[in-house]
Structures are given as C-alpha cells and as structure tokens.
Amino acid sequence: MPVHLSIQNPYEMSYKDFDDMAMAVFRKEKTEEEARAHSLSFRNDLIRQGHDGIFIMHRGRPLEYVAFHPHQIVSAISPRIPQ
C-alpha cells in the first residue's frame, strides 16, 4: 500500500530477530498470550528509549517498516481527511 511514514527515530531490528519473535507461537515456544505480552513490552521499552518505530533490516537495508502510532501513517494516494 503506498503510504508516507513519519518514523524519526527507528529501532533497527534484524530480520532474523523479527522472524524469531513473529514465529514464537507457530514454533510452540510461546502461547499467543505470552507472545502478545512480549511484543507489547518490547514496543513499550522501545518507546521509553525514544524510538517511534522499527525498521526490519535485511542485507543492510530496511525490508519492512513498523510505525508505533496511526498518526505516523498517511495515504500516498488519497487526500488526508481533516480532523
């Protein structure tokens, strides 16, 4: 989806670390509740450290982007609706 992101201070996470976190339930390493709690705690720790998103890195380049707040994401193809 074409969007504009405003991520000013990203945490750079390796694709392997992201995959390990994302697949913990599938690999039966954590329950869904444990994985959800871990993800929320990880996000909150990053916010406390001043990060506002994550760049998931692969071969030295961002492969995926995670913005922590909806206001950081704006459609690149439709007009923004005034609040």
JOLINVEN-V602264 format. One record per residue. N is the residue number from 1. RES is the residue in one letter. SS is DSSP state (hx for helix, st for strand, lp for the rest). PSI is psi in degrees with one decimal (NA if undefined). NEAR is the number of other C-alpha atoms within 12 Angstrom. Layout:
N,RES,SS,PSI,NEAR ; N,RES,SS,PSI,NEAR
//
This chain:
1,M,lp,128.2,10 ; 2,P,lp,117.4,10 ; 3,V,st,162.5,18 ; 4,H,st,130.1,19 ; 5,L,st,142.7,26 ; 6,S,lp,89.1,22 ; 7,I,lp,105.2,24 ; 8,Q,lp,-31.7,17 ; 9,N,lp,74.1,20 ; 10,P,st,149.1,26 ; 11,Y,st,129.1,29 ; 12,E,st,119.0,26 ; 13,M,st,136.3,28 ; 14,S,st,152.7,22 ; 15,Y,hx,-36.0,23 ; 16,K,hx,-44.9,16 ; 17,D,hx,-41.2,17 ; 18,F,hx,-46.1,24 ; 19,D,hx,-42.5,18 ; 20,D,hx,-42.0,19 ; 21,M,hx,-44.7,28 ; 22,A,hx,-30.8,22 ; 23,M,lp,5.5,20 ; 24,A,lp,-38.6,21 ; 25,V,lp,-45.6,19 ; 26,F,lp,-38.8,14 ; 27,R,lp,3.3,14 ; 28,K,lp,29.9,14 ; 29,E,lp,-25.0,15 ; 30,K,lp,154.8,19 ; 31,T,lp,167.6,17 ; 32,E,hx,-41.1,18 ; 33,E,hx,-42.4,13 ; 34,E,hx,-42.3,17 ; 35,A,hx,-42.3,22 ; 36,R,hx,-43.9,18 ; 37,A,hx,-40.9,15 ; 38,H,hx,-43.9,19 ; 39,S,hx,-43.2,23 ; 40,L,hx,-42.8,16 ; 41,S,hx,-42.4,14 ; 42,F,hx,-47.5,22 ; 43,R,hx,-47.6,24 ; 44,N,hx,-38.5,18 ; 45,D,hx,-42.9,17 ; 46,L,hx,-40.0,22 ; 47,I,hx,-42.9,20 ; 48,R,hx,-30.2,14 ; 49,Q,lp,-1.1,14 ; 50,G,lp,6.1,17 ; 51,H,lp,147.1,25 ; 52,D,lp,12.6,29 ; 53,G,st,-177.8,32 ; 54,I,st,137.0,32 ; 55,F,st,119.4,28 ; 56,I,st,113.2,25 ; 57,M,st,141.6,22 ; 58,H,st,120.8,18 ; 59,R,lp,40.2,11 ; 60,G,lp,4.8,12 ; 61,R,st,150.4,14 ; 62,P,st,130.2,18 ; 63,L,st,-38.3,18 ; 64,E,st,156.9,21 ; 65,Y,st,141.3,29 ; 66,V,st,115.9,28 ; 67,A,st,139.9,28 ; 68,F,lp,-21.0,29 ; 69,H,lp,143.1,18 ; 70,P,hx,-31.8,16 ; 71,H,hx,-8.6,17 ; 72,Q,hx,-5.5,18 ; 73,I,st,125.3,21 ; 74,V,st,135.0,21 ; 75,S,st,139.6,17 ; 76,A,lp,-7.8,12 ; 77,I,lp,-14.2,10 ; 78,S,lp,151.0,11 ; 79,P,lp,147.4,10 ; 80,R,lp,135.6,13 ; 81,I,lp,124.9,8 ; 82,P,lp,142.8,5 ; 83,Q,lp,NA,4
//
